Amino acid sequence: MSDTTETVLIAGGGIAGMCCALALSAKGFDVTVLERDVAPPAGDADNAFFEWQRRGASQFRHPHAFLGLMCNLLQDHYPDLLDDFYAAGARRIGFTDMLPPALLNQYTPTPEDDRLWVLMCRRATIETVLRRYLEKQTAITFHNGAIIENILTHSDGEGLSATGVQLRKDSAEQLGFREITADVIVDASGRTTKFPQWLAAHDITIEKEDHDAELLYYTRHYKFKPGIDEPETSGNKDRNAGDLGYIKFGIFPGDNGHFALILCLHKTETDLIEAVKDGDQFDRIARSIPGLAPWVDAAKAESTTHPFGMADIRAVWRHYVDDDKPLVRNFFAVGDAMVRTNPLYGRGCSTSILHAHMLADVLQAQTDPIARALLFDRRSEDELRPIYKTSLTEDRNNIRRALHYTQPGKAKDLPGWQKKFAAAFFDALAAAVTNNIHVFRGAMRSLNLLEKPGAFLTDWRTRLIVFRYMLRGRSKNAGVRTVRGPTRQEMLQLISTT
Ligand SMILES: Cc1cc2nc3c(=O)[nH]c(=O)nc-3n(C[C@H](O)[C@H](O)[C@H](O)COP(=O)(O)OP(=O)(O)OC[C@H]3O[C@@H](n4cnc5c(N)ncnc54)[C@H](O)[C@@H]3O)c2cc1C
């Protein structure tokens, strides 16, 4: 721990805000978190999920995947926190649990396999456990019901510095203070951050890269009936997550007998979008997909919520440094407030926690405000930018694929030979991932962000194996990527005959 006396104010007590608070307090900073929503209710994970008023984080009740990157950061820095997660019902899924049956008999453990694990539970469970853990840290003050409505700044010959924030009148009355200042201000207020707007009033323009993923994301939650276990997934050819081209689907096993199902549609799939808003139609669609049918079988599980959706799915990157100069000193944006990726890839919480730890390292390593801003910007570019870029490429491919169904004329296709090569390569890669432990391990590392996305493909041994699969010919590989389910016409027919 350093002997700093610096104070840090964190706007927003979601995933990034709480992880910033933990990482900074561990380095000796005196941290205050201002969160607009109320604290989690007393009680267990179900109370948190069903009762917590969480209007500030509209994605709160959508299911979340917690990837290896996030899990390892939590384990390395707060090992005792893991016991709290398990006590609340979260489950640790290790590398051997993820292995397809064909690979179990080739399996010899390696040290890196211990890093390949994920946590399965609802986001409400993660947030509640984190919040209660924060309460035990004496260097962190957490204010709920603190709605920030502006930034406080100071301007001198060198430009603008952030000095604090101002609360909305009702929050101020409740908490007994209207303004609060600190040495460092952190924007962890998430995807709807207002800081860029407030800074614009000071003639500061935060440049934003902003790409629409053109996707609508629908969720429904379920609970297994008493005595019913989760369907066996390993060995089941029909996976519980996949893409039929016109619809993407995925089961998120949760905690305490709960699970969620997402159905994702391109914004032009108007009939299906209408259908998934209705509970019966949502279930009918799910039951028509072989990988989902054993989960949403009415005899085994019942819904606990109506279907609910999320639009405005975007990839966003905000630039706080321009021409090697920070636009605002003593101000740092972390998590979704700075970089957002499509939730379909489940990367947001992991990148937020990485960002939080990056900020703590930078603030500890540098004391000069300009050096801090530049170092934070460089490390964000080095470590988060490749993840953002990959997500963007995945979004573009997904949009192209979806448009083939609804607006074939609009879908920009690759030239014929490139399309054939890409298909042959991805078929071979899928076959290699399923049948070869070395390639599977690499793919899992990438998927869990334990390396830059796709880095495993630069490994010569992986390349050689994939190349060998390509030589077998497409007919032998093609089946691995096939997802069974109704064609789009069949699905449209299904929803129209109700
Ligand atoms: C539908 C959906 C599904 C997702 N699924 C996944 C997934 O599977 N895996 C994954 O890793 N990520 C997923 N994500 C992304 C993940 O939710 C975010 O990346 C993550 O929550 C970012 O954390 P954050 O702290 O930056 O923002 P948030 O968690 O949104 O927290 C922001 C906080 O700031 C508070 N706040 C906002 N404005 C103010 C204000 N004016 N004053 C005070 N407080 C304020 C809010 O109340 C909130 O608590 C998903 C996102 C969506 C939209």
The ligand as an SDF file (V2000), in Angstrom:
LIG
                    3D

 53 58  0  0  0  0  0  0  0  0999 V2000
  -28.2620   -6.3200  -22.2900 C   0  0  0  0  0  0  0  0  0  0  0  0
  -26.8550   -6.3540  -21.7560 C   0  0  0  0  0  0  0  0  0  0  0  0
  -26.2630   -7.5490  -21.4390 C   0  0  0  0  0  0  0  0  0  0  0  0
  -24.9460   -7.5960  -20.9880 C   0  0  0  0  0  0  0  0  0  0  0  0
  -24.3440   -8.7970  -20.7600 N   0  0  0  0  0  0  0  0  0  0  0  0
  -23.0680   -8.8230  -20.3510 C   0  0  0  0  0  0  0  0  0  0  0  0
  -22.4120  -10.0600  -20.0990 C   0  0  0  0  0  0  0  0  0  0  0  0
  -22.9600  -11.1340  -20.3480 O   0  0  0  0  0  0  0  0  0  0  0  0
  -21.1390  -10.0350  -19.6070 N   0  0  0  0  0  0  0  0  0  0  0  0
  -20.4860   -8.8630  -19.3940 C   0  0  0  0  0  0  0  0  0  0  0  0
  -19.3430   -8.8930  -18.9550 O   0  0  0  0  0  0  0  0  0  0  0  0
  -21.0650   -7.6830  -19.6570 N   0  0  0  0  0  0  0  0  0  0  0  0
  -22.3190   -7.6290  -20.1320 C   0  0  0  0  0  0  0  0  0  0  0  0
  -22.9100   -6.4360  -20.3690 N   0  0  0  0  0  0  0  0  0  0  0  0
  -22.1290   -5.2070  -20.1950 C   0  0  0  0  0  0  0  0  0  0  0  0
  -22.0590   -4.8210  -18.7270 C   0  0  0  0  0  0  0  0  0  0  0  0
  -23.3530   -4.7200  -18.1970 O   0  0  0  0  0  0  0  0  0  0  0  0
  -21.3410   -3.4810  -18.6260 C   0  0  0  0  0  0  0  0  0  0  0  0
  -20.1780   -3.5080  -19.4050 O   0  0  0  0  0  0  0  0  0  0  0  0
  -20.9510   -3.1900  -17.1880 C   0  0  0  0  0  0  0  0  0  0  0  0
  -22.0690   -3.1180  -16.3740 O   0  0  0  0  0  0  0  0  0  0  0  0
  -20.1930   -1.8690  -17.1500 C   0  0  0  0  0  0  0  0  0  0  0  0
  -20.0400   -1.4580  -15.8270 O   0  0  0  0  0  0  0  0  0  0  0  0
  -20.0930    0.0900  -15.4810 P   0  0  0  0  0  0  0  0  0  0  0  0
  -19.8610    0.1780  -14.0290 O   0  0  0  0  0  0  0  0  0  0  0  0
  -19.2610    0.8530  -16.4270 O   0  0  0  0  0  0  0  0  0  0  0  0
  -21.6000    0.5060  -15.7840 O   0  0  0  0  0  0  0  0  0  0  0  0
  -22.8880    0.0860  -14.9580 P   0  0  0  0  0  0  0  0  0  0  0  0
  -22.7340   -1.2490  -14.3860 O   0  0  0  0  0  0  0  0  0  0  0  0
  -24.0400    0.3750  -15.8560 O   0  0  0  0  0  0  0  0  0  0  0  0
  -22.8990    1.0920  -13.7310 O   0  0  0  0  0  0  0  0  0  0  0  0
  -23.0670    2.4820  -13.8750 C   0  0  0  0  0  0  0  0  0  0  0  0
  -23.5510    2.9930  -12.5260 C   0  0  0  0  0  0  0  0  0  0  0  0
  -23.5690    4.4090  -12.5250 O   0  0  0  0  0  0  0  0  0  0  0  0
  -24.7560    4.8380  -11.8630 C   0  0  0  0  0  0  0  0  0  0  0  0
  -25.0690    6.1840  -12.3620 N   0  0  0  0  0  0  0  0  0  0  0  0
  -25.3990    6.5320  -13.6280 C   0  0  0  0  0  0  0  0  0  0  0  0
  -25.6110    7.8640  -13.7000 N   0  0  0  0  0  0  0  0  0  0  0  0
  -25.4030    8.3700  -12.4450 C   0  0  0  0  0  0  0  0  0  0  0  0
  -25.4720    9.6820  -11.9000 C   0  0  0  0  0  0  0  0  0  0  0  0
  -25.8110   10.7300  -12.6370 N   0  0  0  0  0  0  0  0  0  0  0  0
  -25.2000    9.8320  -10.5850 N   0  0  0  0  0  0  0  0  0  0  0  0
  -24.8390    8.7650   -9.8140 C   0  0  0  0  0  0  0  0  0  0  0  0
  -24.7800    7.5000  -10.2950 N   0  0  0  0  0  0  0  0  0  0  0  0
  -25.0370    7.3100  -11.5950 C   0  0  0  0  0  0  0  0  0  0  0  0
  -25.7930    3.7960  -12.2540 C   0  0  0  0  0  0  0  0  0  0  0  0
  -26.8880    3.7630  -11.3710 O   0  0  0  0  0  0  0  0  0  0  0  0
  -24.9630    2.5210  -12.2200 C   0  0  0  0  0  0  0  0  0  0  0  0
  -24.9870    1.9330  -10.9570 O   0  0  0  0  0  0  0  0  0  0  0  0
  -24.2210   -6.3770  -20.8230 C   0  0  0  0  0  0  0  0  0  0  0  0
  -24.8130   -5.1600  -21.1460 C   0  0  0  0  0  0  0  0  0  0  0  0
  -26.1160   -5.1440  -21.6300 C   0  0  0  0  0  0  0  0  0  0  0  0
  -26.6990   -3.8240  -22.0290 C   0  0  0  0  0  0  0  0  0  0  0  0
  1  2  1  0
  2  3  1  0
  2 52  2  0
  3  4  2  0
  4  5  1  0
  4 50  1  0
  5  6  2  0
  6  7  1  0
  6 13  1  0
  7  8  2  0
  7  9  1  0
  9 10  1  0
 10 11  2  0
 10 12  1  0
 12 13  2  0
 13 14  1  0
 14 15  1  0
 14 50  1  0
 15 16  1  0
 16 17  1  0
 16 18  1  0
 18 19  1  0
 18 20  1  0
 20 21  1  0
 20 22  1  0
 22 23  1  0
 23 24  1  0
 24 25  2  0
 24 26  1  0
 24 27  1  0
 27 28  1  0
 28 29  2  0
 28 30  1  0
 28 31  1  0
 31 32  1  0
 32 33  1  0
 33 34  1  0
 33 48  1  0
 34 35  1  0
 35 36  1  0
 35 46  1  0
 36 37  1  0
 36 45  1  0
 37 38  2  0
 38 39  1  0
 39 40  1  0
 39 45  2  0
 40 41  1  0
 40 42  2  0
 42 43  1  0
 43 44  2  0
 44 45  1  0
 46 47  1  0
 46 48  1  0
 48 49  1  0
 50 51  2  0
 51 52  1  0
 52 53  1  0
M  END
$$$$
